[in-house]
Amino acid sequence: MASAISLSSSFTRISRTHLPCLSLPNPKHFRNNFAIFAKKRSGLEEALRIMRKREMQKGITPDSRIPPLRRGEVSPRLMVPDEIMKPPYVGSELLPELSTEHQFHDEEGIARMRDAGELAARVLDFAGTLVRLIVTFAFLTCLYQPSVTTDEIDKAVHRMIIDAGAYPSPLGYGGFPKSVCTSVNECMCHGIPDSRQLQDGDIINIDVTVYLNGYHGDTSKTFLCGNVNDATKRLVKVTEECLERAISLCKDGVNFKKIGKRISEHAEKFGYNVVERFVGHGVGNVFHSEPIIIHHRNEKSGTMLEGQTFTIGEYSIPILSLSHYIQ
């Protein structure tokens, strides 16, 4: 779900956790403290031994793990024709404040939201077709070679959006340098497209938002690249199921907190955790507004009302994590 890496670089930055200062134990209690410390080390070693055993049973070995992401080269920002309508934050490097207004729409507004959402969905489907590898054959063996970069995905998405007369909403939002967010593997969201090629076994979330006729349409999906291991496939599948279960709750008068409860219940059945740092939000004329949609169990007040629009998931899919998989 995010470290400060772009695809290798995440636009959302998380600071390191600092260890607390520890005082030396009283000498007369040193023996007991030492014994407890030794017991904790023993438990950690046992947990690591069990983890390694499970990975071996699943066919996940140290050699088969995908290496950590590394920052690639980020190309210059792409241009948008002057005649295309732009959201008000364009031209400023400051991150806009979250609007406190809930967004409600009349019939015309709902129609424009549908148009923006449908365009975003078409662009997302097209972007997903670019997630592929080059297949070669050597000595009757099928080999998968890296191919597309996330920067190339960004360029293709940008072109399709402006050809439709829309603006790519992420471009320039708080200084974001690209037209789409591409988050690979351990980068949870807001990944910045760069020169890194997709590798066999990668997963990539592509987050598309378009600004069409004054309304933002926001959507995303996680795609599998090549031969993805079973543990990762299961994580992606359960995450999508969480989204569908949450959407099925949405109707006039339902409490927002039921979304977090429904997502948490389904995720926990499979041993997953919901990443609490990222949330859904209101969307419409404004890119990000109230209500904040919390994906884990919570007691936040508020109910859904007819004509209101919001996202579920920071990028339309609630973020789950599997602690022994994400290194």
C-alpha positions in Angstrom: 0.0 0.0 0.0 4.0 3.2 0.4 7.4 4.4 0.5 8.9 7.4 -1.1 9.6 5.8 -4.4 8.2 6.5 -7.8 6.7 3.5 -9.3 9.7 3.3 -7.8 8.8 6.8 -6.4 5.7 7.4 -4.3 4.3 10.9 -4.3 3.1 10.2 -0.7 6.0 10.2 1.7 6.2 8.4 5.0 8.8 9.2 7.5 10.8 6.5 9.3 9.6 5.4 12.7 12.1 6.4 15.4 13.1 4.0 18.1 12.4 5.2 21.7 15.4 5.9 24.0 16.0 3.1 26.5 17.5 3.5 29.9 19.8 0.9 31.4 18.1 -1.5 33.7 18.7 -1.5 37.5 21.6 -3.9 38.1 19.7 -6.0 40.6 17.0 -6.6 37.9 19.5 -7.1 35.1 19.3 -10.9 35.2 15.5 -11.0 34.8 15.6 -8.4 32.1 18.2 -10.3 30.2 16.2 -13.5 30.3 13.1 -11.7 28.9 15.2 -10.1 26.1 16.7 -13.5 25.2 13.2 -15.0 25.1 12.0 -12.3 22.7 14.9 -13.0 20.4 14.1 -16.6 20.4 10.5 -15.9 19.5 11.5 -13.7 16.6 13.9 -16.4 15.3 11.1 -18.9 15.5 8.7 -16.6 13.6 11.3 -16.1 10.9 11.9 -19.9 10.7 8.1 -20.5 10.3 7.9 -17.7 7.6 10.7 -19.3 5.6 9.1 -22.7 5.8 5.8 -21.4 4.5 7.4 -19.6 1.7 9.3 -22.7 0.7 6.0 -24.6 0.7 4.5 -22.0 -1.6 7.5 -22.1 -3.9 8.6 -18.6 -2.8 12.4 -18.7 -2.4 14.8 -15.8 -1.7 15.9 -16.1 -5.4 12.3 -15.9 -6.7 11.3 -12.7 -4.7 11.1 -9.6 -6.8 13.9 -7.1 -5.8 12.9 -3.9 -4.1 11.9 -1.0 -6.3 14.5 1.5 -7.3 13.9 5.0 -8.5 14.1 5.5 -12.2 14.5 8.7 -14.3 11.4 10.9 -14.3 10.9 12.7 -17.7 9.7 16.3 -18.0 6.0 17.2 -17.5 3.8 16.8 -20.6 2.0 19.7 -22.1 -1.8 20.2 -22.3 -3.4 22.3 -25.1 -4.6 25.8 -24.0 -8.1 25.1 -25.2 -8.7 22.3 -22.7 -10.5 23.3 -19.5 -8.2 23.0 -16.5 -9.0 22.6 -12.8 -8.3 25.6 -10.6 -5.2 24.2 -8.9 -3.2 24.0 -12.2 -0.4 26.5 -12.1 0.2 26.3 -8.4 2.7 23.9 -6.7 0.8 24.1 -3.4 -1.3 21.1 -2.4 -4.9 22.2 -2.3 -6.7 21.9 1.1 -9.4 19.2 1.4 -12.7 20.9 0.7 -15.1 20.6 3.7 -18.1 20.7 1.4 -19.9 17.4 0.6 -20.6 17.3 -3.2 -24.2 16.8 -4.3 -25.4 17.0 -7.9 -28.6 17.6 -9.8 -29.5 15.6 -12.9 -27.1 17.6 -15.1 -24.3 17.2 -12.6 -24.9 13.4 -12.4 -24.8 13.2 -16.2 -21.5 15.0 -16.3 -20.1 12.8 -13.5 -21.1 9.7 -15.6 -19.4 11.1 -18.7 -16.2 11.8 -16.7 -16.3 8.4 -15.0 -16.9 6.6 -18.3 -14.0 8.3 -20.0 -11.7 7.5 -17.0 -12.8 3.8 -17.2 -12.0 3.6 -21.0 -8.6 5.2 -20.4 -7.9 2.7 -17.6 -8.9 -0.3 -19.7 -6.5 1.0 -22.5 -3.7 1.5 -20.0 -4.2 -2.1 -18.7 -3.5 -3.4 -22.2 0.0 -1.9 -22.1 0.9 -4.0 -19.1 2.7 -6.9 -20.8 6.1 -8.5 -21.4 8.1 -9.3 -24.5 7.9 -13.1 -25.0 10.9 -14.8 -26.7 11.8 -18.5 -27.2 15.2 -20.1 -26.7 15.8 -23.9 -26.9 12.1 -24.5 -26.7 11.8 -22.4 -23.5 9.5 -19.4 -23.2 11.3 -16.4 -21.9 9.6 -13.2 -20.5 11.6 -10.0 -21.0 10.8 -6.5 -19.5 9.1 -4.2 -22.0 6.9 -1.2 -21.2 8.0 1.5 -18.7 5.6 3.3 -16.5 6.7 6.6 -18.2 5.4 5.1 -21.5 2.1 4.2 -19.9 1.9 7.8 -18.6 2.5 9.2 -22.2 -0.2 6.9 -23.7 -2.7 7.8 -21.0 -2.0 11.5 -21.3 -2.5 11.4 -25.1 -5.8 9.6 -24.9 -7.2 12.0 -22.2 -6.3 15.2 -24.1 -7.6 13.7 -27.4 -11.0 13.3 -25.6 -10.9 17.0 -24.7 -10.2 16.3 -21.0 -7.5 17.2 -18.6 -5.5 14.5 -16.6 -6.4 15.5 -13.1 -3.2 14.4 -11.3 -1.0 16.6 -13.5 0.1 19.6 -11.5 -2.0 18.6 -8.4 0.2 19.8 -5.6 3.2 19.7 -7.9 2.6 16.1 -9.1 4.6 15.8 -12.3 2.7 13.2 -14.2 -0.7 12.5 -15.7 -1.4 9.2 -14.1 -0.3 7.3 -10.9 1.4 4.0 -11.4 2.1 2.1 -8.2 4.2 -1.1 -8.5 4.5 -3.9 -5.9 5.3 -2.4 -2.5 4.5 1.2 -3.6 0.9 1.4 -2.3 -0.4 4.4 -4.2 0.5 7.7 -5.9 3.5 6.2 -7.7 5.2 8.5 -10.1 5.8 7.1 -13.6 9.5 6.8 -14.5 11.9 4.8 -16.7 11.7 1.5 -14.8 10.5 -1.3 -17.0 7.8 -3.7 -15.7 9.2 -7.0 -14.7 7.9 -10.6 -14.8 5.9 -11.0 -11.6 5.1 -7.4 -11.0 1.7 -6.0 -10.0 0.8 -2.4 -10.9 -2.0 -0.2 -9.8 -2.9 2.3 -12.5 -4.9 5.3 -11.1 -6.7 7.4 -13.7 -8.6 10.6 -13.1 -9.9 12.9 -15.8 -11.3 16.4 -15.6 -14.1 16.7 -18.2 -16.5 19.6 -18.5 -15.8 20.7 -14.9 -16.1 17.3 -13.3 -13.5 14.7 -12.1 -13.9 11.0 -12.9 -11.6 8.9 -10.7 -10.9 5.2 -11.0 -8.1 2.6 -10.8 -7.3 -1.1 -11.1 -4.4 -3.4 -10.2 -3.0 -5.4 -13.2 -0.8 -8.5 -13.1 2.4 -8.5 -15.2 3.5 -12.0 -16.4 3.9 -14.8 -14.0 2.7 -13.5 -10.6 2.9 -15.8 -7.6 -0.2 -17.2 -6.0 0.1 -15.2 -2.8 0.1 -11.9 -4.7 -2.8 -13.0 -7.0 -4.8 -13.8 -3.9 -4.1 -10.4 -2.4 -5.3 -8.6 -5.5 -8.4 -10.8 -5.8 -9.4 -10.3 -2.2 -8.8 -6.5 -2.4 -11.1 -6.3 -5.4 -13.7 -8.4 -3.6 -13.5 -5.9 -0.7 -14.3 -3.0 -3.1 -17.3 -4.8 -4.6 -18.7 -5.6 -1.1 -18.3 -2.0 -0.1 -19.9 -0.6 -3.2 -22.9 -3.0 -2.7 -23.7 -1.1 0.6 -24.0 2.3 -1.0 -27.5 3.8 -0.9 -29.4 6.7 0.6 -29.3 6.7 4.4 -26.5 4.1 5.0 -23.8 5.0 7.6 -20.4 5.6 6.1 -18.8 3.5 8.9 -20.4 0.4 7.5 -17.9 0.6 4.5 -14.9 0.1 6.8 -16.7 -2.7 8.7 -17.6 -4.6 5.6 -14.0 -4.3 4.1 -12.3 -5.3 7.4 -14.5 -8.3 7.8 -13.8 -9.7 4.4 -10.0 -8.9 4.5 -9.5 -10.5 7.9 -11.0 -13.8 6.7 -7.9 -14.2 4.6 -5.4 -12.9 7.1 -5.0 -9.4 5.5 -4.8 -6.0 7.2 -6.4 -2.8 5.9 -3.8 -0.1 5.5 -5.3 2.8 7.6 -3.2 5.6 6.2 -5.2 5.9 3.0 -8.8 6.8 2.6 -11.6 7.5 0.1 -13.0 11.0 -0.5 -15.7 13.1 -2.0 -15.2 13.8 -5.7 -17.0 15.9 -8.3 -16.3 19.5 -9.3 -13.6 19.3 -6.6 -10.9 16.6 -6.8 -10.8 15.8 -3.1 -13.5 16.8 -0.5 -15.4 15.5 2.4 -16.6 13.0 3.2 -13.5 11.1 4.2 -14.2 7.4 3.6 -12.4 5.2 6.2 -11.7 1.6 5.0 -11.1 0.0 8.4 -13.5 -0.3 11.4 -14.4 3.1 12.8 -17.1 5.1 14.6 -17.1 8.1 12.3 -20.5 9.7 12.0 -22.2 10.5 8.8 -24.7 8.9 6.3 -24.8 8.7 2.5 -27.4 10.9 0.8 -28.9 10.7 -2.7 -27.0 12.7 -5.3 -23.7 12.5 -3.4 -20.5 11.3 -5.1 -17.4 9.8 -3.4 -14.7 7.3 -3.9 -14.1 4.1 -2.0 -10.3 3.5 -1.8 -7.6 6.1 -2.0 -7.4 5.2 -5.6 -10.8 3.4 -5.8 -9.5 0.2 -4.3 -9.1 -0.2 -0.5 -5.4 -1.0 0.2 -4.7 -4.3 1.9 -1.3 -5.7 3.1 0.1 -9.2 3.7 2.9 -8.6 6.1 5.0 -11.6 5.2 4.8 -10.9 1.5 5.6 -7.1 1.4 9.3 -6.9 2.2 
